[in-house]
Amino acid sequence: MSDQLDTTPLAALLAKLPLPDKGRRKGSLHANTVAQLRNMIVTSVLAPGARLNERELCEQLSVSRTPVREAIKTLIQDGLLRSLPNHSAVVTELDLDEITALIDVVSVIEGLAGELAAARATDEAVAEIGLLHYKMMLHHTRDELAGYFEANKAFHKAIIELSGNSVLAWVWDLLALRVDRARFSSNLWPTRWRAAIDEHRQILDALSARDSARASIALREHVRNGLSGLVASLKTRSGAAVSDEPPRVKGG
């Protein structure tokens, strides 16, 4: 697979979101700017540790500095950015402990959703989820990670909605921002991306068979397989960072 910045160019990502125009009210302009910056962070166009350049962002998003600065404040509150002493902002690093905790929680949530969804599945619902699976396969063959990610999120959301449990859907939405970022990062490895395609097929097969137990297991394993790879990568980076530190001098 090509480098992620080649696979998900900024122009392609921004094209999926409507650019603001002068006639829009302030609230809409703010929401749109936040959405575009959030998308750039989740998809690693703005990579972890990257320092934001307000002037460049204004040019890229076709907005003035005020909505960009307000959007940055919002994303700092969301935890996607952190503020530096000089008032600039950088993209937060993926946190190992948080990703590990997400695996425990999200695997249970999506496993339950699969169990409930299989019991309620209609032929029409299965067909719609199957179409999303087909879209994911198509984007995978074209090496289109941004398009794949969009279809992947829709695939999982469709199962959540099919579960018919409003509380489960509410919790899933609360975690969506952190899960999206982790899921996108986990698919940057070609072998994991290919494995995810097969796992989605197994989930679809279980839903088609109305097999609640198998759907639950398939979704739990899919979540764990995807995010566990990301955890392993973060641990490797953490170990490398520690080994690169200069030895401490005793005494003095």
C-alpha positions in Angstrom: 0.0 0.0 0.0 1.3 3.5 -0.7 2.2 6.0 1.9 -0.9 7.2 3.8 -0.5 10.8 2.7 -0.6 9.6 -0.9 -3.5 7.3 -0.2 -5.6 10.0 1.5 -4.6 13.3 0.0 -5.9 16.4 1.7 -7.9 17.5 -1.4 -9.7 14.2 -1.6 -10.7 14.3 2.1 -11.9 17.9 2.0 -13.9 17.1 -1.1 -16.2 14.9 1.1 -17.1 17.9 3.2 -18.9 21.0 1.9 -16.7 24.1 2.0 -18.3 27.0 3.9 -19.6 30.0 1.9 -19.9 33.6 3.0 -23.7 33.4 3.3 -23.6 30.8 6.1 -24.2 31.8 9.7 -21.4 31.7 12.2 -22.6 28.5 13.9 -22.6 26.6 10.6 -19.2 28.0 9.7 -17.8 26.9 13.0 -19.3 23.4 12.8 -18.0 22.9 9.3 -14.5 24.0 10.2 -14.5 21.7 13.2 -15.7 18.8 11.1 -13.0 19.3 8.5 -10.2 19.6 11.0 -11.5 16.6 12.9 -11.5 14.6 9.7 -7.9 15.6 9.0 -6.8 14.4 12.4 -8.8 11.2 12.5 -7.4 10.2 9.1 -3.8 11.3 10.0 -3.6 13.9 7.3 -2.6 15.9 10.4 -0.4 13.3 12.0 0.1 12.7 15.8 2.6 15.3 17.0 2.0 17.7 14.1 2.0 21.4 14.9 -0.9 23.3 13.4 -0.2 26.3 11.1 -3.2 28.6 11.3 -2.3 30.5 8.1 -2.0 27.3 6.0 -5.2 25.9 7.5 -7.0 29.1 6.6 -5.9 28.7 3.0 -6.7 25.0 2.8 -10.2 25.4 4.3 -11.0 28.7 2.7 -11.9 30.4 5.9 -10.5 33.3 8.0 -8.5 32.8 11.2 -11.4 33.3 13.6 -13.2 30.0 12.7 -9.9 28.2 12.6 -9.0 29.4 16.1 -12.4 28.6 17.4 -12.3 25.1 15.9 -8.9 24.5 17.4 -10.3 25.4 20.9 -13.1 22.9 20.3 -10.8 20.1 19.3 -8.5 20.8 22.3 -11.6 20.2 24.5 -12.3 17.0 22.5 -8.8 15.8 23.3 -7.6 15.6 19.6 -5.3 18.6 20.1 -3.3 20.0 22.9 -2.2 23.5 23.5 1.4 24.6 23.8 2.7 27.4 26.1 3.1 29.7 23.0 -0.6 29.3 22.2 0.0 27.0 19.2 -1.6 23.6 19.1 -0.3 20.1 18.2 -2.2 16.9 17.4 -2.3 14.6 20.4 -0.5 11.3 20.2 -2.4 8.0 20.3 -2.5 6.9 23.9 -1.6 3.3 24.6 -3.7 3.0 27.8 -6.7 4.5 26.1 -6.6 2.2 23.1 -6.3 -0.8 25.4 -9.3 0.4 27.4 -11.2 1.0 24.1 -10.6 -2.6 23.1 -12.3 -3.9 26.3 -15.3 -1.6 26.0 -15.9 -1.5 22.2 -15.5 -5.2 21.7 -18.3 -5.8 24.3 -20.5 -3.0 22.8 -20.2 -4.2 19.2 -20.4 -7.9 20.2 -23.8 -7.2 21.9 -24.9 -5.1 18.8 -24.1 -8.1 16.6 -26.1 -10.5 18.8 -29.1 -8.2 18.8 -28.8 -7.2 15.1 -28.7 -10.9 13.9 -32.0 -11.6 15.8 -33.7 -8.6 14.2 -32.1 -8.8 10.7 -34.4 -8.6 7.7 -33.4 -9.5 4.2 -33.4 -5.8 3.3 -31.2 -4.9 6.3 -28.7 -7.6 5.4 -28.6 -6.5 1.8 -27.8 -2.9 2.8 -25.0 -4.1 5.1 -23.8 -6.4 2.3 -23.6 -3.4 -0.1 -21.4 -1.5 2.4 -19.2 -4.6 2.6 -19.0 -4.6 -1.3 -18.0 -0.9 -1.2 -15.2 -1.7 1.3 -13.9 -4.4 -0.9 -13.9 -2.1 -3.9 -12.1 0.7 -2.1 -9.6 -1.9 -0.8 -8.8 -3.1 -4.3 -8.3 0.5 -5.4 -6.1 1.3 -2.4 -8.5 4.0 -1.4 -8.2 4.1 2.4 -10.3 7.3 2.9 -13.3 5.7 0.9 -12.8 2.4 2.7 -12.9 4.1 6.1 -16.1 5.9 5.3 -17.8 2.7 4.2 -16.3 0.8 7.2 -17.8 3.3 9.6 -21.2 3.0 7.9 -21.0 -0.8 8.1 -20.5 -0.8 11.8 -23.1 2.0 12.4 -25.7 0.0 10.4 -25.2 -3.0 12.7 -25.5 -0.7 15.8 -28.7 0.8 14.4 -30.0 -2.7 13.5 -29.6 -3.8 17.1 -32.6 -1.6 18.0 -31.0 -0.6 21.4 -31.0 3.2 21.8 -28.8 3.1 24.9 -26.2 1.0 23.1 -26.3 3.4 20.1 -25.8 6.4 22.5 -22.7 4.9 24.1 -21.3 3.9 20.7 -21.7 7.5 19.5 -20.0 8.8 22.6 -16.9 6.7 21.8 -17.1 7.2 18.0 -14.4 9.9 17.8 -11.8 7.9 19.6 -12.7 4.7 17.9 -12.6 6.3 14.5 -9.1 7.5 15.0 -7.9 4.2 16.3 -9.6 2.2 13.6 -8.2 4.4 10.8 -4.7 4.0 12.2 -5.1 0.2 12.5 -5.8 -0.1 8.8 -2.6 1.6 7.7 -0.8 -1.8 7.7 -1.6 -3.7 4.4 -1.8 -7.2 6.1 -4.3 -5.9 8.7 -6.4 -4.2 6.0 -6.7 -7.4 4.1 -7.6 -9.4 7.3 -10.3 -6.8 8.1 -12.0 -7.5 4.8 -12.3 -11.2 5.6 -13.5 -10.4 9.1 -16.3 -8.2 7.7 -17.3 -11.0 5.4 -17.6 -13.3 8.4 -19.8 -10.8 10.2 -22.0 -10.4 7.2 -22.3 -14.2 6.9 -23.4 -14.5 10.5 -26.0 -11.8 10.1 -27.3 -13.4 6.9 -27.7 -16.7 8.8 -29.4 -14.9 11.6 -26.8 -16.5 13.9 -26.7 -14.2 17.0 -23.9 -16.1 18.8 -21.6 -16.2 15.7 -22.3 -12.5 14.9 -21.4 -11.5 18.4 -18.1 -13.5 18.4 -17.2 -12.3 14.9 -17.6 -8.6 15.9 -15.8 -9.0 19.3 -12.8 -10.7 17.5 -12.8 -8.1 14.7 -12.6 -5.2 17.2 -9.8 -7.0 19.2 -7.8 -8.0 16.1 -7.9 -4.5 14.6 -7.0 -2.5 17.7 -4.6 -5.0 19.2 -2.3 -4.5 16.2 -2.3 -0.8 17.0 -1.5 -1.5 20.6 1.4 -3.6 19.6 2.7 -0.8 17.4 2.4 1.8 20.1 4.2 -0.5 22.5 7.0 -0.9 20.0 7.3 2.8 19.6 7.2 3.4 23.3 10.0 0.8 23.8 12.1 2.4 21.1 11.6 5.8 22.7 12.8 4.5 26.0 15.9 2.8 24.5 16.8 6.0 22.8 17.0 8.0 26.0 20.6 8.8 27.2 21.8 6.9 30.3 21.2 8.7 33.6 24.2 9.7 35.6 24.1 8.5 39.2 24.9 10.8 42.0 25.6 14.5 41.8 
